[in-house]
């Protein structure tokens, strides 16, 4: 969980300066930060239901933890390199500017959504794999590593 929290803290520190550098008007910042919680509110219960019914060889929780971790890394890469990817993709400077903004926002939403959503399967995996006596200690360590 420490790695997820580190990426999440990196996002909190850098998204606003990156968006400011790209020329996004300040009145859109709250909307950009609002997308991920709404997406999480709608999608996280579905992910939890799929995780509960998953019969993968890796177990019920690990495929979701892996997929969300990859989503965190992809979102972080898009957020940090959106401008470079757009400049390499588009020859028109106006299209490159809009592409950079879109890629950065998509990366921000993806990173934020995956970081928030990864907490539930990791906590459920901890409860699934620990014995009754170790669950309190495991949840305490989970909270300590997650900064809760």
N, C-alpha and C positions, 0 to 999 in steps of 0.2 A: 504494500500500500504506500510505502514511502515514495516510490518512483512515480506513482500516479499523482500523489500530492505535490511532488516536485514539479511535474509537468503542469499541473493545475495552477500552481503558484507562478510559474513562468508565464502562463497565459494571462493571468491577472495583471502581471507587471508589464507585459509587452503589447497587449492587443491595442490599447488606446494609443500609445505612441506610433504603432505601425499604421493604424487607421488614419491618424493625424498626418503622418508622412505621405500616405497615399492620397490625401485630399478629401476624405470622406467628411461631409458636413457633421458638425457636432450633434445636431438634433437627431441623427440616426443612430448614435451610439447606444442609447437605451433600447432601441428596437433590436439592434444586433445582439445585445446581451439578453434580450427577452426571448429570442427564438429557441435557444437550447432548453430552458426550463419548460416551455410549453411542449416542445417535442418530447422531452423526458416524461412529462405528465401523461402524454398520450401513448407513448411507446413502451415505457418501462414495465407497466403491468403485463403487456403482451410478451415481452422478453422473459419476465418471471414465470409466466404460464408455460412458455416453451421450455424453459430450463427445468421446470418441475416434471415435464413429460418427456424430457430428452432421454433417449436410450443409446447414446453414442458409446463407442468402445472406450473413450476417455472418461466417461462418467457424465453426470448430469450438469455439472457446473463448469468444468474446465474448458469445454469448447467455447462457451460464452465469455469466460474470462480471457481466453486467448484472442477471440475476435474483437472484443472491446479494447484490449491492449494494442492490437494492431491498429484499430481505429484511432486510438490516442496518438500513436506514432505518425500515422498518415496525416491526421489533423494538425499535429505540431509541425510537420514538414510543410504542409500547405500554408499554414499561418506564417511561418518564418520565411518561406521562399516563394510566396505567391507572386510577388513583383518580378522576381527573376524568371519564374516559369512563364508568366505572361509575356515578358519581354522576349523570351526565346521562342514563344509560340506565335505571336502576332507581329507582323511587320508594321502595321499602322499604329502610331503612338496613342491615338485615342482608344483604339480597341485594346491595346496593351494596358492602358490605365484602367479601363473598366474590367478587363480580365484579371488584373492584379487585385482589384477591390473584391470581385466575386470570389476568387480563389482564397483570399485571406479570410473573408467572411465564412466561406464554406469550411475552411480549416478551423476557424474559431468555434463554429457550431459543432463540428465533428469532435474536436478535442473536448469541449465542455460537456457535450452529451455523453461521450464514451467514458470520460472521467467520472461523471456523476453516476452513470449506469453500472459501472464496474464494481461499485461498492456492494450492491445487493448480492450478486453471485459469489463474490469473494467471502462475504459474511455467511452466506448459506453453505458454501463449501467448508468453511471452518466448522460450522455446526454439524454438518454431515460427517466430517472426518474425525472430530474429537469425541472422546468419551464424555459422559455426563459430568464427571469430576473435573475435566480439563476445559469445559466450555467457558466458564467464567474467566479463567486465566487467559484463554485464547481471545475472547472478546475484549478483555482489557488490553492485551498486546495489540490487537487490531486497532483499537481506539488510540492507543499511544502512537503507533506508527502512522496513523492517518491524521493525527493532529486534532482529534476530536475532544 
